[in-house]
Every structure is written in structure tokens, then in C-alpha cells.
Amino acid sequence: MKNFELQYGTDGLVAGVLAGGLSRRLGIDKALIRWNGKTLLEHSLDSASGLSEDVYVLTKNRSAYERFGYPVLTDVLSTATPLSGIITIIPFVDEWLLLTACDIVILAEDLLPAMWDCRSPGKAVVVRSQEGLQPFLGLYPAGLLPLWEQAYRNGNFKLQTILAGMPKVILETGQLEKDFGLAPVFANINRMTDIKILQGMRVMCE
């Protein structure tokens, strides 16, 4: 992965990678699934560290991920929602927050830099696929982060609903695929079939 720090001037960017834990649908920890010689968490950390020097692992289980060499932030909330991880990292953000997750494998190495290039003051930058807006392929200015906390207090745990109410720049996957000459530009790992599809992408991504 290239280092975009100097080229893109990403001082002030903090990245959080959601590690999660045991997947109810897969029955295993998605973060520790191996692909192309690394765990999915390592792939996500590599992608995030290509854009930011301040990368954190977000999880409820610190001990499982300390060995990866990145600071681990344990959720400050016990509620089983990704909002817990987002709210945990907010105090560490001064300007911009990049959110990714171990189950989103970025296949186009220029995807995160392209998102950074599209940022606009006061607006989130998010990718939209056929499944809808991807909260964990998003850049968020510090001024919008209290909206996550407000949603939690209101009992609204649906990330796409929260994101829908934010001012934002949307990057469509169809256009990204044309721009990068690569389809897909990322893979979302939720089921065993997704893992098998990802394994079939080995040659494409080497």
C-alpha cells in the first residue's frame, strides 16, 4: 500500500477500523479470517494506514487484537451496536475521521485517497453500493460526529438511517469501478459465500 501522507496532506485525519468480534452469521471472528497471506483486519489496517498515521482498532475485546501493533480502543458502551465503536473514537478526532471495518476489504488501493480528494467542509464522504450507503467506507468531519452520539441517545441504532440525515458527498460504486478500471472496488464479507468469492479474487488483487 502506498503512503499518501505527504501527497495528500492528511494531517488531522484519524482512522478507526471496526474489528467487531464473533459474527453471528459466520460463527467465527471475521477479523481473523485469512486472505492473501493476512487476516482481514490486517488488510483493513494496511488500507487505513496508507492514508492516516493515527489508526485505531475499535472493538469490545482488547486482548484479541493487541498483537496487531495498533492502539486498541475498547468500546465505552456495552450496547451491541457499531455505534459504540464510533462513539468511542470521537474524542480522539480533531478534524476528520475515516471509518472502515475488517469485513470491508478494499480492493482498489486508490479508493480511500479518492474519498479524501472529494471531501467538502461540513460534509461526510461515503460510498454507495447496491446495498446502500456504506457507513464504514466513510470520511466524517468532526462537526458531524455529534450526530452519531445524538442518534444513540435517541435509540436510533440504524447506521444508514443516521447517515441519510447527514450532509454528504456520495461516491457511487459504478462510477468508481469505471474510474479505477476494477470491479468490484471493495468486498463486503458477511457470509461464507462472500469468503469464497473473495478467495476467487486472489489473482486479480496480487
MDTraj code that builds the backbone (N, CA, C; nanometers):
import mdtraj as md
import numpy as np

residues = "MET LYS ASN PHE GLU LEU GLN TYR GLY THR ASP GLY LEU VAL ALA GLY VAL LEU ALA GLY GLY LEU SER ARG ARG LEU GLY ILE ASP LYS ALA LEU ILE ARG TRP ASN GLY LYS THR LEU LEU GLU HIS SER LEU ASP SER ALA SER GLY LEU SER GLU ASP VAL TYR VAL LEU THR LYS ASN ARG SER ALA TYR GLU ARG PHE GLY TYR PRO VAL LEU THR ASP VAL LEU SER THR ALA THR PRO LEU SER GLY ILE ILE THR ILE ILE PRO PHE VAL ASP GLU TRP LEU LEU LEU THR ALA CYS ASP ILE VAL ILE LEU ALA GLU ASP LEU LEU PRO ALA MET TRP ASP CYS ARG SER PRO GLY LYS ALA VAL VAL VAL ARG SER GLN GLU GLY LEU GLN PRO PHE LEU GLY LEU TYR PRO ALA GLY LEU LEU PRO LEU TRP GLU GLN ALA TYR ARG ASN GLY ASN PHE LYS LEU GLN THR ILE LEU ALA GLY MET PRO LYS VAL ILE LEU GLU THR GLY GLN LEU GLU LYS ASP PHE GLY LEU ALA PRO VAL PHE ALA ASN ILE ASN ARG MET THR ASP ILE LYS ILE LEU GLN GLY MET ARG VAL MET CYS GLU".split()
xyz = np.array([
    [0.0854, -0.1200, 0.0000],
    [0.0000, 0.0000, 0.0000],
    [0.0886, 0.1245, 0.0000],
    [0.0578, 0.2193, -0.0833],
    [0.1339, 0.3426, -0.0906],
    [0.1109, 0.4264, 0.0343],
    [0.2080, 0.5145, 0.0624],
    [0.1910, 0.6077, 0.1724],
    [0.1492, 0.7415, 0.1136],
    [0.0261, 0.7853, 0.1420],
    [-0.0299, 0.9062, 0.0829],
    [-0.0160, 1.0266, 0.1756],
    [0.0575, 1.0099, 0.2869],
    [0.0608, 1.1141, 0.3885],
    [0.1082, 1.2485, 0.3337],
    [0.2233, 1.2508, 0.2650],
    [0.2785, 1.3767, 0.2168],
    [0.2010, 1.4281, 0.0961],
    [0.1654, 1.3371, 0.0057],
    [0.0978, 1.3777, -0.1166],
    [-0.0405, 1.4364, -0.0883],
    [-0.1091, 1.3793, 0.0104],
    [-0.2476, 1.4190, 0.0329],
    [-0.2662, 1.5115, 0.1519],
    [-0.1589, 1.5388, 0.2273],
    [-0.1694, 1.6323, 0.3381],
    [-0.2757, 1.5925, 0.4374],
    [-0.2698, 1.4673, 0.4837],
    [-0.3766, 1.4158, 0.5676],
    [-0.3520, 1.4378, 0.7167],
    [-0.2737, 1.5372, 0.7533],
    [-0.2615, 1.5727, 0.8943],
    [-0.4008, 1.6052, 0.9478],
    [-0.4303, 1.5555, 1.0673],
    [-0.5621, 1.5806, 1.1249],
    [-0.6629, 1.4722, 1.0947],
    [-0.6214, 1.3706, 1.0190],
    [-0.7102, 1.2586, 0.9889],
    [-0.6833, 1.1431, 1.0846],
    [-0.7864, 1.0978, 1.1532],
    [-0.7803, 0.9814, 1.2408],
    [-0.8629, 0.8705, 1.1766],
    [-0.8131, 0.7472, 1.1816],
    [-0.8842, 0.6336, 1.1223],
    [-0.9233, 0.5337, 1.2307],
    [-1.0458, 0.4848, 1.2213],
    [-1.0931, 0.3796, 1.3104],
    [-1.1355, 0.2594, 1.2293],
    [-1.0818, 0.1423, 1.2639],
    [-1.1152, 0.0175, 1.1943],
    [-1.1953, -0.0694, 1.2905],
    [-1.3203, -0.0949, 1.2573],
    [-1.4062, -0.1759, 1.3424],
    [-1.3679, -0.3233, 1.3287],
    [-1.3253, -0.3825, 1.4399],
    [-1.2873, -0.5237, 1.4391],
    [-1.4055, -0.6127, 1.4724],
    [-1.4982, -0.5616, 1.5509],
    [-1.6163, -0.6403, 1.5839],
    [-1.5840, -0.7534, 1.6791],
    [-1.6008, -0.8755, 1.6345],
    [-1.5812, -0.9934, 1.7171],
    [-1.6492, -1.1112, 1.6517],
    [-1.7057, -1.2003, 1.7312],
    [-1.7708, -1.3191, 1.6783],
    [-1.8920, -1.2805, 1.5936],
    [-1.8915, -1.3245, 1.4671],
    [-2.0030, -1.2977, 1.3773],
    [-2.1129, -1.4009, 1.3984],
    [-2.2335, -1.3553, 1.4224],
    [-2.3445, -1.4481, 1.4437],
    [-2.3774, -1.5254, 1.3168],
    [-2.3602, -1.4619, 1.2001],
    [-2.3931, -1.5302, 1.0749],
    [-2.2851, -1.6290, 1.0331],
    [-2.1567, -1.5932, 1.0591],
    [-2.0471, -1.6805, 1.0200],
    [-2.0065, -1.7775, 1.1304],
    [-2.0292, -1.7390, 1.2545],
    [-1.9892, -1.8225, 1.3669],
    [-1.8417, -1.8152, 1.3990],
    [-1.7699, -1.7228, 1.3339],
    [-1.6273, -1.7022, 1.3581],
    [-1.5995, -1.5527, 1.3615],
    [-1.4796, -1.5179, 1.4064],
    [-1.4392, -1.3780, 1.4098],
    [-1.3931, -1.3375, 1.2698],
    [-1.4689, -1.2518, 1.2038],
    [-1.4348, -1.2112, 1.0673],
    [-1.2977, -1.1458, 1.0590],
    [-1.2601, -1.0750, 1.1649],
    [-1.1322, -1.0036, 1.1636],
    [-1.0140, -1.0974, 1.1437],
    [-1.0285, -1.2220, 1.1851],
    [-0.9171, -1.3170, 1.1833],
    [-0.9207, -1.4114, 1.0636],
    [-1.0170, -1.3946, 0.9745],
    [-1.0188, -1.4724, 0.8503],
    [-0.8961, -1.4344, 0.7671],
    [-0.8278, -1.5349, 0.7139],
    [-0.7063, -1.5089, 0.6377],
    [-0.7354, -1.5072, 0.4875],
    [-0.6705, -1.4131, 0.4206],
    [-0.6826, -1.3996, 0.2752],
    [-0.5560, -1.3338, 0.2223],
    [-0.5001, -1.3907, 0.1161],
    [-0.3763, -1.3368, 0.0574],
    [-0.2663, -1.3174, 0.1611],
    [-0.2553, -1.4141, 0.2535],
    [-0.1447, -1.4144, 0.3482],
    [-0.1624, -1.3288, 0.4721],
    [-0.2779, -1.2625, 0.4854],
    [-0.3012, -1.1774, 0.6018],
    [-0.4443, -1.1972, 0.6506],
    [-0.4691, -1.1553, 0.7735],
    [-0.6068, -1.1533, 0.8217],
    [-0.6809, -1.0364, 0.7577],
    [-0.8135, -1.0446, 0.7577],
    [-0.8919, -0.9333, 0.7033],
    [-0.8671, -0.8057, 0.7825],
    [-0.8458, -0.8189, 0.9129],
    [-0.8155, -0.6994, 0.9925],
    [-0.6859, -0.6353, 0.9463],
    [-0.5847, -0.7166, 0.9195],
    [-0.4568, -0.6604, 0.8729],
    [-0.4737, -0.5896, 0.7388],
    [-0.5528, -0.6452, 0.6497],
    [-0.5779, -0.5781, 0.5216],
    [-0.6431, -0.4415, 0.5458],
    [-0.7400, -0.4361, 0.6367],
    [-0.8080, -0.3089, 0.6647],
    [-0.7143, -0.2097, 0.7304],
    [-0.6305, -0.2571, 0.8210],
    [-0.5342, -0.1688, 0.8866],
    [-0.4329, -0.1153, 0.7865],
    [-0.3887, -0.2007, 0.6945],
    [-0.2950, -0.1558, 0.5907],
    [-0.3581, -0.0469, 0.5048],
    [-0.4841, -0.0663, 0.4670],
    [-0.5523, 0.0334, 0.3841],
    [-0.5649, 0.1659, 0.4577],
    [-0.6072, 0.1608, 0.5829],
    [-0.6260, 0.2829, 0.6609],
    [-0.4936, 0.3532, 0.6868],
    [-0.3880, 0.2765, 0.7131],
    [-0.2581, 0.3379, 0.7438],
    [-0.1934, 0.3976, 0.6202],
    [-0.2451, 0.3650, 0.5010],
    [-0.1972, 0.4300, 0.3800],
    [-0.2440, 0.5733, 0.3697],
    [-0.3433, 0.6087, 0.4491],
    [-0.3988, 0.7444, 0.4424],
    [-0.3813, 0.8211, 0.5726],
    [-0.3666, 0.7505, 0.6842],
    [-0.3570, 0.8170, 0.8140],
    [-0.2477, 0.7538, 0.8989],
    [-0.1779, 0.8373, 0.9753],
    [-0.0780, 0.7867, 1.0694],
    [-0.1410, 0.7493, 1.2028],
    [-0.2647, 0.7913, 1.2256],
    [-0.3332, 0.7653, 1.3522],
    [-0.4468, 0.6671, 1.3274],
    [-0.4159, 0.5389, 1.3417],
    [-0.5114, 0.4323, 1.3132],
    [-0.5402, 0.3547, 1.4412],
    [-0.6685, 0.3343, 1.4691],
    [-0.7104, 0.2635, 1.5897],
    [-0.7976, 0.1436, 1.5528],
    [-0.7841, 0.0376, 1.6318],
    [-0.8746, -0.0764, 1.6221],
    [-0.9892, -0.0538, 1.7209],
    [-1.1120, -0.0677, 1.6743],
    [-1.2306, -0.0454, 1.7572],
    [-1.2961, -0.1799, 1.7865],
    [-1.3121, -0.2123, 1.9146],
    [-1.3623, -0.3448, 1.9497],
    [-1.4123, -0.3475, 2.0934],
    [-1.4809, -0.4541, 2.1277],
    [-1.5179, -0.4789, 2.2671],
    [-1.4191, -0.5730, 2.3354],
    [-1.3306, -0.6350, 2.2576],
    [-1.2387, -0.7356, 2.3094],
    [-1.0942, -0.6954, 2.2818],
    [-1.0347, -0.6229, 2.3727],
    [-0.8998, -0.5699, 2.3529],
    [-0.7973, -0.6805, 2.3301],
    [-0.7994, -0.7850, 2.4111],
    [-0.6933, -0.8854, 2.4092],
    [-0.6818, -0.9569, 2.2749],
    [-0.7920, -0.9668, 2.2017],
    [-0.7901, -1.0407, 2.0754],
    [-0.7113, -0.9697, 1.9659],
    [-0.6903, -0.8373, 1.9806],
    [-0.6348, -0.7604, 1.8697],
    [-0.5099, -0.6796, 1.9057],
    [-0.4616, -0.6911, 2.0268],
    [-0.3434, -0.6147, 2.0652],
    [-0.2199, -0.6585, 1.9881],
    [-0.2163, -0.7817, 1.9426],
    [-0.0984, -0.8352, 1.8750],
    [-0.0739, -0.7731, 1.7378],
    [-0.1688, -0.6960, 1.6859],
    [-0.1528, -0.6414, 1.5511],
    [-0.0707, -0.5128, 1.5478],
    [-0.0347, -0.4605, 1.6636],
    [0.0576, -0.3475, 1.6677],
    [-0.0049, -0.2110, 1.6527],
    [-0.1372, -0.2016, 1.6583],
    [-0.2069, -0.0734, 1.6528],
    [-0.2791, -0.0505, 1.7854],
    [-0.2944, 0.0751, 1.8263],
    [-0.3686, 0.1004, 1.9507],
    [-0.5116, 0.0500, 1.9399],
    [-0.5589, -0.0119, 2.0471],
    [-0.6929, -0.0691, 2.0517],
    [-0.7799, 0.0140, 2.1454],
    [-0.8945, 0.0554, 2.0967],
    [-0.9909, 0.1289, 2.1782],
    [-1.1077, 0.0364, 2.2106],
    [-1.1277, 0.0115, 2.3386],
    [-1.2383, -0.0728, 2.3820],
    [-1.3643, 0.0113, 2.3946],
    [-1.4734, -0.0394, 2.3424],
    [-1.5996, 0.0352, 2.3418],
    [-1.6341, 0.0885, 2.4808],
    [-1.6713, 0.2152, 2.4845],
    [-1.7122, 0.2765, 2.6110],
    [-1.8568, 0.2413, 2.6450],
    [-1.9287, 0.1843, 2.5486],
    [-2.0685, 0.1466, 2.5686],
    [-2.0821, -0.0043, 2.5545],
    [-2.1709, -0.0639, 2.6330],
    [-2.1868, -0.2088, 2.6292],
    [-2.2866, -0.2543, 2.5233],
    [-2.3631, -0.1614, 2.4689],
    [-2.4655, -0.1964, 2.3713],
    [-2.4036, -0.2602, 2.2472],
    [-2.4650, -0.3671, 2.1993],
    [-2.4133, -0.4393, 2.0829],
    [-2.4537, -0.3684, 1.9548],
    [-2.3865, -0.2596, 1.9240],
    [-2.4100, -0.1834, 1.8023],
    [-2.2788, -0.1200, 1.7579],
    [-2.2544, -0.1119, 1.6264],
    [-2.1334, -0.0442, 1.5790],
    [-2.1245, 0.1008, 1.6255],
    [-2.2362, 0.1591, 1.6645],
    [-2.2332, 0.2953, 1.7179],
    [-2.1392, 0.3068, 1.8371],
    [-2.1259, 0.1984, 1.9148],
    [-2.0381, 0.2003, 2.0320],
    [-1.8949, 0.2316, 1.9910],
    [-1.8487, 0.1666, 1.8837],
    [-1.7134, 0.1910, 1.8369],
    [-1.6955, 0.3320, 1.7851],
    [-1.7955, 0.3813, 1.7116],
    [-1.7871, 0.5173, 1.6575],
    [-1.7801, 0.6189, 1.7713],
    [-1.8669, 0.6040, 1.8694],
    [-1.8701, 0.6989, 1.9812],
    [-1.7410, 0.6921, 2.0619],
    [-1.6809, 0.5734, 2.0690],
    [-1.5565, 0.5579, 2.1449],
    [-1.4422, 0.6376, 2.0851],
    [-1.4353, 0.6456, 1.9529],
    [-1.3219, 0.7124, 1.8890],
    [-1.3416, 0.8631, 1.8744],
    [-1.4632, 0.9112, 1.8918],
    [-1.4907, 1.0537, 1.8698],
    [-1.3981, 1.1462, 1.9488],
    [-1.3689, 1.1216, 2.0757],
    [-1.2812, 1.2141, 2.1491],
    [-1.1402, 1.2255, 2.0922],
    [-1.1002, 1.1318, 2.0073],
    [-0.9655, 1.1331, 1.9508],
    [-0.9580, 1.2124, 1.8199],
    [-1.0723, 1.2638, 1.7735],
    [-1.0792, 1.3282, 1.6418],
    [-1.0869, 1.4788, 1.6560],
    [-0.9960, 1.5486, 1.5881],
    [-0.9979, 1.6948, 1.5858],
    [-1.0564, 1.7490, 1.4551],
    [-1.0276, 1.6825, 1.3441],
    [-1.0694, 1.7362, 1.2145],
    [-1.1523, 1.6368, 1.1334],
    [-1.0927, 1.5232, 1.0975],
    [-1.1616, 1.4255, 1.0131],
    [-1.1466, 1.2859, 1.0707],
    [-1.2515, 1.2049, 1.0513],
    [-1.2499, 1.0645, 1.0923],
    [-1.2765, 0.9770, 0.9708],
    [-1.1872, 0.8814, 0.9473],
    [-1.2088, 0.7777, 0.8479],
    [-1.2578, 0.6528, 0.9199],
    [-1.3721, 0.6002, 0.8789],
    [-1.4251, 0.4773, 0.9363],
    [-1.4197, 0.3654, 0.8332],
    [-1.3560, 0.2549, 0.8717],
    [-1.3582, 0.1341, 0.7912],
    [-1.3874, 0.0167, 0.8847],
    [-1.3936, -0.1029, 0.8291],
    [-1.4239, -0.2210, 0.9098],
    [-1.3510, -0.3411, 0.8531],
    [-1.3252, -0.4378, 0.9398],
    [-1.2497, -0.5556, 0.8969],
    [-1.3245, -0.6373, 0.7933],
    [-1.4564, -0.6261, 0.7892],
    [-1.5331, -0.7059, 0.6927],
    [-1.5579, -0.6330, 0.5617],
    [-1.4951, -0.5158, 0.5460],
    [-1.4973, -0.4464, 0.4172],
    [-1.3551, -0.4480, 0.3624],
    [-1.3323, -0.5304, 0.2623],
    [-1.1986, -0.5460, 0.2045],
    [-1.1862, -0.4520, 0.0858],
    [-1.0961, -0.3564, 0.0954],
    [-1.0769, -0.2586, -0.0111],
    [-0.9854, -0.3182, -0.1173],
    [-1.0369, -0.3338, -0.2372],
    [-0.9641, -0.3964, -0.3464],
    [-0.8958, -0.2948, -0.4373],
    [-0.9466, -0.1731, -0.4408],
    [-0.8859, -0.0654, -0.5198],
    [-0.8048, 0.0231, -0.4257],
    [-0.6735, 0.0197, -0.4361],
    [-0.5903, 0.0904, -0.3388],
    [-0.6077, 0.2420, -0.3447],
    [-0.6619, 0.2929, -0.4549],
    [-0.6830, 0.4375, -0.4660],
    [-0.8193, 0.4817, -0.4131],
    [-0.8987, 0.3894, -0.3597],
    [-1.0325, 0.4251, -0.3154],
    [-1.0307, 0.5255, -0.2007],
    [-0.9553, 0.4986, -0.0954],
    [-0.9535, 0.5909, 0.0181],
    [-0.8941, 0.7272, -0.0187],
    [-0.7831, 0.7321, -0.0944],
    [-0.7361, 0.8630, -0.1392],
    [-0.8388, 0.9384, -0.2229],
    [-0.9142, 0.8674, -0.3061],
    [-1.0184, 0.9335, -0.3864],
    [-1.1249, 0.9940, -0.2958],
    [-1.1601, 0.9231, -0.1891],
    [-1.2559, 0.9770, -0.0932],
    [-1.2004, 1.1028, -0.0278],
    [-1.0738, 1.1001, 0.0080],
    [-1.0101, 1.2165, 0.0692],
    [-1.0127, 1.3365, -0.0253],
    [-0.9895, 1.3120, -0.1521],
    [-0.9899, 1.4198, -0.2510],
    [-1.1280, 1.4823, -0.2675],
    [-1.2335, 1.4058, -0.2369],
    [-1.3709, 1.4535, -0.2573],
    [-1.4302, 1.5215, -0.1345],
    [-1.3518, 1.5338, -0.0283],
    [-1.4073, 1.5926, 0.0943],
    [-1.4474, 1.7379, 0.0730],
    [-1.5479, 1.7785, 0.1478],
    [-1.6016, 1.9140, 0.1411],
    [-1.6331, 1.9575, 0.2831],
    [-1.6054, 2.0834, 0.3196],
    [-1.6282, 2.1276, 0.4570],
    [-1.7711, 2.0987, 0.5033],
    [-1.7801, 2.0362, 0.6196],
    [-1.9109, 2.0117, 0.6793],
    [-1.9886, 1.8972, 0.6207],
    [-1.9278, 1.8203, 0.5282],
    [-1.9986, 1.7091, 0.4642],
    [-1.9216, 1.5788, 0.4821],
    [-1.9966, 1.4713, 0.5051],
    [-1.9371, 1.3384, 0.5040],
    [-1.9101, 1.2973, 0.3595],
    [-1.8162, 1.2054, 0.3410],
    [-1.7899, 1.1455, 0.2102],
    [-1.8100, 0.9958, 0.2257],
    [-1.9084, 0.9403, 0.1559],
    [-1.9398, 0.7990, 0.1733],
    [-1.9593, 0.7302, 0.0385],
    [-1.9339, 0.6002, 0.0389],
    [-1.9533, 0.5177, -0.0797],
    [-2.0931, 0.4574, -0.0752],
    [-2.1586, 0.4532, -0.1908],
    [-2.2882, 0.3876, -0.2008],
    [-2.2801, 0.2739, -0.3015],
    [-2.3189, 0.1550, -0.2558],
    [-2.3224, 0.0369, -0.3411],
    [-2.4678, -0.0024, -0.3642],
    [-2.4889, -0.1170, -0.4244],
    [-2.6253, -0.1662, -0.4453],
    [-2.6959, -0.1927, -0.3132],
    [-2.6177, -0.2183, -0.2071],
    [-2.6754, -0.2421, -0.0748],
    [-2.7081, -0.1125, -0.0010],
    [-2.6712, 0.0004, -0.0585],
    [-2.6983, 0.1290, 0.0042],
    [-2.5725, 0.1994, 0.0499],
    [-2.5887, 0.3014, 0.1303],
    [-2.4752, 0.3765, 0.1829],
    [-2.3909, 0.2876, 0.2737],
    [-2.2593, 0.3050, 0.2659],
    [-2.1658, 0.2247, 0.3439],
    [-2.1047, 0.3113, 0.4548],
    [-2.1614, 0.3071, 0.5764],
    [-2.1088, 0.3926, 0.6849],
    [-1.9623, 0.3682, 0.7147],
    [-1.9157, 0.2426, 0.6936],
    [-1.7761, 0.2109, 0.7215],
    [-1.6891, 0.2132, 0.5961],
    [-1.7328, 0.2897, 0.4992],
    [-1.6463, 0.3409, 0.3941],
    [-1.6773, 0.4892, 0.3885],
    [-1.6429, 0.5580, 0.4981],
    [-1.6825, 0.6976, 0.5100],
    [-1.5783, 0.7859, 0.5763],
    [-1.5768, 0.9113, 0.5331],
    [-1.4987, 1.0174, 0.5956],
    [-1.5960, 1.1150, 0.6599],
    [-1.5700, 1.1521, 0.7841],
    [-1.6636, 1.2367, 0.8576],
    [-1.5908, 1.3550, 0.9211],
    [-1.6344, 1.4767, 0.8906],
    [-1.5746, 1.5925, 0.9577],
    [-1.6159, 1.5936, 1.1050],
    [-1.5306, 1.6493, 1.1881],
    [-1.5556, 1.6483, 1.3322],
    [-1.6904, 1.7102, 1.3675],
    [-1.7327, 1.8088, 1.2903],
    [-1.8578, 1.8772, 1.3209],
    [-1.9817, 1.7901, 1.3078],
    [-1.9712, 1.6786, 1.2338],
    [-2.0861, 1.5898, 1.2176],
    [-2.0873, 1.4752, 1.3181],
    [-1.9776, 1.4540, 1.3882],
    [-1.9673, 1.3382, 1.4766],
    [-2.0698, 1.3390, 1.5906],
    [-2.1094, 1.4543, 1.6441],
    [-2.2134, 1.4516, 1.7487],
    [-2.3461, 1.3912, 1.7016],
    [-2.3694, 1.3841, 1.5698],
    [-2.4931, 1.3234, 1.5206],
    [-2.4984, 1.1742, 1.5533],
    [-2.3824, 1.1080, 1.5572],
    [-2.3789, 0.9676, 1.5976],
    [-2.4186, 0.9540, 1.7445],
    [-2.3648, 1.0419, 1.8276],
    [-2.3967, 1.0366, 1.9704],
    [-2.5438, 1.0682, 1.9944],
    [-2.5957, 1.1664, 1.9229],
    [-2.7363, 1.2031, 1.9374],
    [-2.8267, 1.0861, 1.8980],
    [-2.7919, 1.0175, 1.7908],
    [-2.8721, 0.9025, 1.7473],
    [-2.8725, 0.7940, 1.8536],
    [-2.7579, 0.7705, 1.9145],
    [-2.7515, 0.6687, 2.0196],
    [-2.8417, 0.7060, 2.1370],
    [-2.8350, 0.8314, 2.1783],
    [-2.9194, 0.8751, 2.2905],
    [-3.0679, 0.8603, 2.2568],
    [-3.1014, 0.8752, 2.1290],
    [-3.2412, 0.8646, 2.0862],
    [-3.2833, 0.7208, 2.0565],
    [-3.1905, 0.6271, 2.0740],
    [-3.2225, 0.4879, 2.0482],
    [-3.2262, 0.4505, 1.9017],
    [-3.1656, 0.5318, 1.8178],
    [-3.1604, 0.5053, 1.6741],
    [-3.0261, 0.4404, 1.6418],
    [-3.0260, 0.3084, 1.6257],
    [-2.9017, 0.2353, 1.6042],
    [-2.8794, 0.1972, 1.4576],
    [-2.9652, 0.2434, 1.3681],
    [-2.9522, 0.2093, 1.2264],
    [-2.8581, 0.3079, 1.1585],
    [-2.7389, 0.2606, 1.1262],
    [-2.6335, 0.3492, 1.0764],
    [-2.6715, 0.4162, 0.9452],
    [-2.7347, 0.3416, 0.8537],
    [-2.7702, 0.4019, 0.7255],
    [-2.8745, 0.5114, 0.7436],
    [-2.9637, 0.4941, 0.8387],
    [-3.0641, 0.5984, 0.8659],
    [-2.9973, 0.7246, 0.9196],
    [-2.9017, 0.7059, 1.0092],
    [-2.8284, 0.8207, 1.0638],
    [-2.7530, 0.8913, 0.9520],
    [-2.6864, 0.8124, 0.8698],
    [-2.6066, 0.8684, 0.7612],
    [-2.6933, 0.9403, 0.6590],
    [-2.8135, 0.8889, 0.6374],
    [-2.9037, 0.9507, 0.5398],
    [-2.9379, 1.0939, 0.5776],
    [-2.9352, 1.1244, 0.7073],
    [-2.9681, 1.2586, 0.7529],
    [-2.8507, 1.3547, 0.7567],
    [-2.7331, 1.3082, 0.7201],
    [-2.6141, 1.3941, 0.7206],
    [-2.5958, 1.4622, 0.5860],
    [-2.5429, 1.5849, 0.5844],
    [-2.4956, 1.6412, 0.4574],
    [-2.3763, 1.5591, 0.4105],
    [-2.3727, 1.5282, 0.2825],
    [-2.2697, 1.4333, 0.2389],
    [-2.2412, 1.4422, 0.0900],
    [-2.1237, 1.3934, 0.0554],
    [-2.0829, 1.3681, -0.0824],
    [-2.0891, 1.2173, -0.1007],
    [-2.1595, 1.1727, -0.2043],
    [-2.1775, 1.0289, -0.2274],
    [-2.0954, 0.9853, -0.3482],
    [-2.0155, 0.8818, -0.3287],
    [-1.9405, 0.8209, -0.4378],
    [-2.0087, 0.6899, -0.4757],
    [-2.0542, 0.6812, -0.5988],
    [-2.1249, 0.5629, -0.6457],
    [-2.0245, 0.4561, -0.6916],
    [-2.0488, 0.3312, -0.6513],
    [-1.9540, 0.2257, -0.6860],
    [-1.9435, 0.2059, -0.8369],
    [-2.0544, 0.2238, -0.9081],
    [-2.0496, 0.2083, -1.0530],
    [-1.9506, 0.3037, -1.1170],
    [-1.9515, 0.4283, -1.0743],
    [-1.8589, 0.5272, -1.1286],
    [-1.7161, 0.4989, -1.0829],
    [-1.7007, 0.4559, -0.9579],
    [-1.5672, 0.4231, -0.9067],
    [-1.5060, 0.3078, -0.9859],
    [-1.5872, 0.2095, -1.0185],
    [-1.5380, 0.0968, -1.0975],
    [-1.4905, 0.1424, -1.2353],
    [-1.5624, 0.2367, -1.2946],
    [-1.5196, 0.2909, -1.4239],
    [-1.3896, 0.3703, -1.4086],
    [-1.3824, 0.4505, -1.3020],
    [-1.2644, 0.5344, -1.2809],
    [-1.1392, 0.4510, -1.2578],
    [-1.1526, 0.3419, -1.1792],
    [-1.0370, 0.2613, -1.1427],
    [-1.0131, 0.1448, -1.2372],
    [-1.1103, 0.1156, -1.3253],
    [-1.0959, 0.0015, -1.4143],
    [-1.0932, -0.1302, -1.3386],
    [-1.1658, -0.1355, -1.2285],
    [-1.1662, -0.2540, -1.1422],
    [-1.3040, -0.2725, -1.0828],
    [-1.3573, -0.3939, -1.0952],
    [-1.4869, -0.4247, -1.0353],
    [-1.4783, -0.5625, -0.9680],
    [-1.5176, -0.5701, -0.8406],
    [-1.5629, -0.4596, -0.7552],
    [-1.4456, -0.3833, -0.6961],
    [-1.4730, -0.2665, -0.6382],
    [-1.3669, -0.1884, -0.5749],
    [-1.3530, -0.2244, -0.4278],
    [-1.4538, -0.2927, -0.3733],
    [-1.4425, -0.3449, -0.2372],
    [-1.5333, -0.4665, -0.2244],
    [-1.5068, -0.5469, -0.1217],
    [-1.5884, -0.6647, -0.0954],
    [-1.6382, -0.6588, 0.0481],
    [-1.7665, -0.6840, 0.0656],
    [-1.8280, -0.6834, 0.1980],
    [-1.8490, -0.8285, 0.2412],
    [-1.7822, -0.8666, 0.3506],
    [-1.7809, -1.0063, 0.3928],
    [-1.8816, -1.0282, 0.5047],
    [-1.9909, -1.0962, 0.4717],
    [-2.0950, -1.1251, 0.5707],
    [-2.1283, -1.2734, 0.5811],
    [-2.1058, -1.3484, 0.4731],
    [-2.1464, -1.4885, 0.4689],
    [-2.0319, -1.5739, 0.4148],
    [-2.0438, -1.7046, 0.4319],
    [-1.9409, -1.7952, 0.3808],
    [-1.9265, -1.7809, 0.2299],
    [-2.0372, -1.7559, 0.1590],
    [-2.0282, -1.7375, 0.0135],
    [-1.9427, -1.6158, -0.0206],
    [-1.9483, -1.5113, 0.0631],
    [-1.8660, -1.3923, 0.0394],
    [-1.7180, -1.4270, 0.0525],
    [-1.6850, -1.5123, 0.1500],
    [-1.5461, -1.5535, 0.1688],
    [-1.4970, -1.6310, 0.0467],
    [-1.5809, -1.7194, -0.0064],
    [-1.5421, -1.7979, -0.1235],
    [-1.5216, -1.7078, -0.2454],
    [-1.6071, -1.6075, -0.2601],
    [-1.5913, -1.5125, -0.3705],
    [-1.4609, -1.4350, -0.3548],
    [-1.4326, -1.3919, -0.2312],
    [-1.3087, -1.3186, -0.2053],
    [-1.1873, -1.4042, -0.2375],
    [-1.1911, -1.5305, -0.1998],
    [-1.0790, -1.6198, -0.2293],
    [-1.0560, -1.6319, -0.3789],
    [-1.1626, -1.6211, -0.4569],
    [-1.1513, -1.6278, -0.6010],
    [-1.0907, -1.5036, -0.6629],
    [-1.0776, -1.3964, -0.5830],
    [-1.0210, -1.2707, -0.6310],
    [-0.8697, -1.2645, -0.6105],
    [-0.8092, -1.3708, -0.5632],
    [-0.6657, -1.3698, -0.5313],
    [-0.5814, -1.3189, -0.6472],
    [-0.6015, -1.3746, -0.7666],
    [-0.5182, -1.3390, -0.8810],
    [-0.5395, -1.1933, -0.9177],
    [-0.6664, -1.1473, -0.9126],
    [-0.6982, -1.0102, -0.9505],
    [-0.6241, -0.9102, -0.8628],
    [-0.6088, -0.9422, -0.7344],
    [-0.5596, -0.8431, -0.6399],
    [-0.4109, -0.8550, -0.6105],
    [-0.3414, -0.9570, -0.6644],
    [-0.1998, -0.9709, -0.6374],
    [-0.1183, -0.8819, -0.7315],
])
top = md.Topology()
chain = top.add_chain()
for i, resn in enumerate(residues, 1):
    res = top.add_residue(resn, chain, resSeq=i)
    for name in ("N", "CA", "C"):
        top.add_atom(name, md.element.get_by_symbol(name[0]), res)
traj = md.Trajectory(xyz[None], top)
